[in-house]
Amino acid sequence: MGLTYTLRECADFLGARLKGDPKCVIVGLNTLQDASTGDLAFLANKVYRKLLQSTAASAVIMEPHFAEEYTGNALLLDNPYVGYARITSWFNKAPQSPQGVHPTALIAESASISPQVSIGPYVVVGESVTIEAGVTIGAGTYIGDHSSIGKDTWISTNVSIYHGVCIGSNVIIHSSAVIGADGFGFANEQGRWIKIHQLGGVEIGDRVEIGACTTVDRGALNNTIIEDGVILDNHVQVAHNVRIGKNSALAAYAGISGSTSIGENCVFAAKSGTVGHITICDQVVATAQCGITRSIDKPGLYSSNLMASEASKWRKNAVRFGQLDDIARRLNKLEKNQK
C-alpha cells in the first residue's frame, strides 16, 4: 500500500480551508469522474461542476463559492488547479535513481562532480564539466566539455548537452532533448552554402523545464538564453541567440527563429512561432498556429491563421483572402471619388 494522508495534512500543506472530516484518509489523486473512495479530486473548470454530486471522491479541492452545493469533504482554495499541482508531488511514483556513478559511465578526469549525484549507465561527461550536488543524469546522456549543471537538476535518458552549456538549479530536461546544437547559420556564395560556426553557448536559468525532443540551439556569437522559470513543451525549437524571459511558456511544436527576444510571462500555444530578429514584450499570448512576423510592444492576446471550417468554404475564403488587397484599393478609390 502506498502512502496515506489525512485531509487535515493535505489542508495544512496547501494552506486550504477544510470543510468536513479532518481525519478522512487520502491515498491518491483522481478526476471527479473516475475517483473512488480514498481519492482526492479537484474542480478547476466549471464545465465539470455537474460531476460534483455524483463523484465518489473522498474529498474535492474547489473554490469556496462551490462549497454550499457540495455535501462532501472539501479543501477550499481560490485556485484549485494550483492546489492540485502542488499536491501531486506527494503522489509521484517516478522511480528514484540511486546515488553514485554507474561503473559504465565515462567521466573525464578534469570533470568536477559532487559525490552527491546519480549518474546512470553509459553516461559520458566531458572535460572540465562541473556537476553540483543533487543532480540526476539518466542513462545514455552526453554532457559536453566545459558545461555546468546546477544543484538538484534532473536530466533524463539520452539527452545531448553540447559543449559550453550552463544549466541552472532545479532544472528538468526530458529524454532526447538537445541543448547547444549549432544554430542554422549559413552564408550563400554563388549558390553554395558556407557554414557559420556557432561560437556562443546556451545559458539556462533555474527551475526551467524542457520537454522531450526539444532543441535549444547555441548562439552564433553571444549565448542563447532561457531565463528562470521558463517551461518548454515537447518538440519545441529555440534557434540561436534567442532570449526567452522569465516564466514564459511554449507549447508543443512552437518555433522561435534566431535572435528573437521574448519577454517575461509570455505564452506561445501549440505550433505558434516567430520570424527572426524581432522583440516581443512581456505578457504576450500567441494562440495556436499564430505566426508573429513583427515586433510586439503591447501586451495582450494575438492570433493569426484561419479557424477550421468545411473544406469547400475554406477554399472559397482562401480565394477571397487573395482578393482583399484589390478590394481594398477599389474601395479606397470609390471613397475618394465620393468626396
C-alpha positions in Angstrom: 0.0 0.0 0.0 1.2 3.5 -0.8 1.5 6.5 1.4 -1.7 7.7 3.1 -2.5 11.2 4.4 -5.3 12.7 6.4 -7.4 15.5 4.9 -6.0 17.8 7.7 -2.5 17.1 6.5 -3.5 17.9 2.9 -5.2 21.2 4.0 -2.2 22.3 6.1 0.2 21.6 3.2 -1.9 23.6 0.7 -3.0 26.3 3.1 -6.6 25.4 2.3 -9.7 25.8 4.4 -11.1 22.4 5.4 -14.8 21.5 5.2 -15.8 18.2 6.6 -13.9 15.3 8.3 -10.2 16.2 9.0 -9.5 12.5 9.6 -10.6 11.5 6.2 -7.9 9.3 4.6 -6.5 10.2 1.2 -4.5 7.6 -0.7 -4.4 9.1 -4.2 -5.5 11.7 -6.7 -8.1 11.4 -9.5 -10.6 13.2 -11.6 -14.1 13.9 -10.4 -15.4 11.4 -12.9 -13.0 8.5 -12.2 -12.4 9.0 -8.5 -13.2 6.3 -5.9 -13.0 6.1 -2.1 -9.7 7.4 -0.8 -9.1 9.7 -3.8 -8.7 13.5 -3.6 -10.3 15.1 -6.7 -10.4 18.7 -7.9 -12.8 21.1 -9.6 -10.8 23.7 -11.6 -13.1 24.1 -14.6 -16.8 24.9 -14.1 -17.6 22.6 -17.1 -17.2 19.7 -14.6 -19.3 21.2 -11.9 -22.2 18.8 -12.8 -20.0 15.9 -11.6 -19.8 17.2 -8.0 -22.9 15.4 -6.9 -22.0 12.0 -8.5 -18.3 11.8 -7.7 -17.1 9.0 -5.4 -14.1 11.0 -4.3 -13.4 11.2 -0.6 -12.7 14.9 -0.9 -12.6 17.6 -3.6 -10.3 20.7 -3.9 -12.6 23.6 -5.0 -13.2 27.3 -4.9 -15.0 28.5 -1.8 -18.2 29.5 -3.6 -18.8 25.9 -4.6 -18.8 24.7 -1.0 -22.6 25.2 -0.4 -23.6 23.0 -3.3 -21.3 20.1 -2.3 -22.1 18.0 0.8 -18.9 16.0 1.0 -15.4 16.8 2.3 -13.7 19.7 0.6 -10.5 21.7 0.6 -11.3 25.3 -0.3 -8.8 27.3 -2.3 -9.1 30.3 -4.6 -7.0 28.5 -7.2 -7.8 24.7 -7.0 -5.7 23.9 -10.0 -2.6 25.2 -8.3 -3.5 23.2 -5.2 -3.8 20.1 -7.3 -0.5 20.8 -9.0 1.3 21.2 -5.6 -0.1 18.1 -4.0 0.9 15.9 -7.0 4.4 15.9 -5.5 3.1 13.7 -2.7 1.9 11.0 -5.0 4.7 11.0 -7.6 5.6 7.4 -8.3 8.6 8.0 -10.6 11.5 5.8 -9.5 14.3 7.4 -7.6 17.8 6.8 -9.0 20.4 5.5 -6.6 23.2 7.9 -5.6 26.5 7.3 -7.2 28.2 6.9 -10.6 27.4 3.8 -12.6 30.5 1.8 -13.5 29.8 2.0 -17.2 29.7 5.9 -17.1 32.7 7.6 -18.8 33.8 10.6 -16.8 36.7 12.9 -17.9 39.4 13.3 -15.2 39.1 17.1 -15.3 35.4 17.0 -14.5 34.3 18.3 -11.1 31.5 16.2 -9.8 29.8 16.3 -6.4 29.7 13.0 -4.5 26.0 13.6 -4.0 24.9 12.8 -7.6 23.3 10.0 -9.5 24.9 9.2 -12.9 23.4 6.4 -14.8 24.7 3.7 -17.2 26.7 4.8 -20.3 26.6 8.5 -19.4 29.5 10.5 -20.9 30.9 13.5 -19.1 33.4 15.7 -21.0 36.4 17.7 -19.9 36.1 20.5 -17.3 32.4 19.8 -16.7 31.0 20.8 -13.3 28.1 18.9 -11.8 26.7 20.1 -8.4 25.0 18.1 -5.6 21.7 16.5 -6.1 21.9 16.2 -9.8 20.5 13.1 -11.5 21.6 12.1 -15.0 19.9 9.3 -16.9 21.3 6.5 -18.9 23.0 7.3 -22.3 23.2 11.1 -21.7 26.1 13.1 -23.0 27.5 16.2 -21.3 29.9 18.2 -23.5 33.2 19.9 -22.4 33.1 23.0 -20.3 29.4 22.7 -19.4 28.0 23.1 -15.9 24.9 21.7 -14.2 23.4 23.3 -11.0 22.1 21.7 -7.9 19.1 19.3 -7.9 18.8 19.3 -11.6 17.2 16.2 -13.2 18.3 15.1 -16.7 16.6 12.2 -18.3 17.9 9.5 -20.6 19.6 10.1 -24.0 19.8 13.8 -23.6 22.5 15.6 -25.6 24.1 18.6 -24.0 26.9 20.1 -26.2 30.0 21.9 -25.0 29.8 25.3 -23.3 26.2 24.9 -21.9 25.4 26.4 -18.5 22.3 24.9 -16.8 20.9 26.2 -13.5 19.5 24.6 -10.4 16.2 22.6 -10.2 16.0 22.2 -13.9 14.2 19.3 -15.6 15.2 18.1 -19.0 13.3 15.2 -20.6 14.5 12.4 -22.9 16.1 13.2 -26.3 16.3 16.9 -25.8 19.2 18.6 -27.5 20.8 21.6 -25.8 23.6 23.5 -27.6 23.4 22.2 -31.1 24.6 24.5 -33.9 22.2 27.2 -34.9 21.0 27.3 -38.5 23.6 29.7 -39.7 24.9 29.7 -43.3 26.1 32.3 -45.9 25.4 31.8 -49.6 28.3 32.2 -52.0 27.1 31.8 -55.6 24.6 29.0 -54.7 26.9 27.3 -52.3 26.2 27.3 -48.6 29.1 28.3 -46.3 28.7 27.2 -42.7 28.9 29.9 -40.0 30.4 28.2 -37.0 28.4 28.9 -33.9 30.7 30.4 -31.3 28.3 31.1 -28.5 26.8 28.8 -25.9 23.5 28.3 -24.0 22.5 29.6 -20.6 19.6 28.0 -18.9 18.3 29.6 -15.6 16.8 28.0 -12.5 13.5 26.0 -12.4 13.3 25.6 -16.1 11.6 22.5 -17.6 12.5 21.3 -21.2 10.3 18.7 -22.8 11.2 15.6 -24.8 12.8 16.1 -28.2 13.0 19.9 -27.8 16.1 21.7 -29.2 17.8 24.8 -27.9 20.5 25.9 -30.3 23.7 27.6 -29.2 24.4 31.2 -30.1 26.3 32.3 -33.2 28.4 34.8 -31.2 26.6 35.5 -27.9 24.7 32.9 -25.9 21.1 31.7 -26.3 19.4 32.5 -23.0 16.5 30.7 -21.3 15.7 32.6 -18.1 14.4 31.4 -14.8 11.0 29.6 -14.6 10.6 29.0 -18.4 8.7 25.9 -19.4 9.2 24.3 -22.9 6.9 21.5 -24.1 7.9 18.6 -26.3 9.2 19.3 -29.8 9.9 23.0 -29.3 12.5 24.7 -31.4 14.5 27.6 -30.0 17.0 29.0 -32.5 20.4 30.6 -32.0 20.7 33.8 -29.9 17.0 33.7 -28.8 16.3 35.1 -25.3 13.1 33.8 -23.5 12.1 35.8 -20.5 11.2 34.6 -17.0 8.2 32.3 -16.5 7.3 32.2 -20.2 5.7 29.0 -21.6 6.0 27.4 -25.1 3.7 24.6 -26.1 4.5 21.7 -28.4 5.8 22.5 -31.9 6.3 26.2 -31.2 9.3 27.6 -33.1 11.3 30.7 -32.3 13.5 32.0 -35.0 17.0 33.3 -34.5 17.8 36.5 -32.5 14.3 36.9 -31.3 13.8 38.3 -27.8 10.7 37.2 -25.9 9.6 39.0 -22.7 8.5 37.6 -19.3 5.3 35.7 -18.7 4.6 35.1 -22.3 2.7 32.1 -23.6 3.1 30.5 -27.1 0.4 27.9 -27.8 0.9 24.8 -30.0 2.5 25.4 -33.4 2.9 29.1 -32.9 6.1 30.9 -33.8 8.0 33.9 -34.8 10.2 35.2 -37.6 13.8 36.2 -36.6 15.2 39.4 -35.2 12.1 40.8 -33.5 11.3 41.7 -29.9 8.1 40.7 -28.0 7.2 42.5 -24.9 6.1 40.9 -21.6 2.6 39.4 -21.1 2.0 38.4 -24.7 -0.1 35.3 -25.5 0.1 33.8 -29.0 -2.8 31.4 -29.8 -2.4 28.1 -31.6 -0.7 28.3 -35.0 -0.1 32.0 -34.6 2.7 33.3 -36.7 4.3 36.6 -35.4 6.1 38.5 -38.2 7.0 41.7 -36.5 7.9 43.1 -33.0 5.1 43.4 -30.4 5.3 46.2 -27.8 1.8 45.9 -26.4 0.8 43.1 -24.0 -2.3 41.0 -25.0 -3.7 38.1 -26.9 -2.5 37.7 -30.6 -3.8 35.3 -33.3 -3.4 34.6 -36.9 -4.1 31.7 -39.4 -7.6 30.5 -40.2 -10.0 28.6 -37.9 -11.1 25.2 -39.2 -14.2 25.1 -41.5 -15.7 22.9 -44.1 -13.2 22.4 -46.9 -15.5 23.8 -49.6 -16.0 27.0 -47.5 -12.3 27.2 -46.7 -11.3 27.1 -50.3 -13.7 29.9 -51.2 -12.4 32.0 -48.3 -8.8 31.4 -49.2 -9.5 32.8 -52.7 -11.2 35.8 -51.2 -8.2 36.5 -48.9 -6.1 36.7 -52.0 -8.6 39.3 -53.4 -8.5 41.5 -50.3 -5.8 43.9 -51.5 -7.6 44.5 -54.8 -10.9 45.1 -53.0 -9.3 47.5 -50.5 -7.7 49.5 -53.4 -11.0 49.7 -55.2 -12.8 50.7 -52.0 -10.3 53.5 -51.4 -10.7 54.7 -55.0 -14.5 54.8 -54.6 -14.3 56.7 -51.3 -12.0 59.3 -52.9 -14.4 59.8 -55.8 -17.3 60.4 -53.4 -15.5 63.2 -51.6 
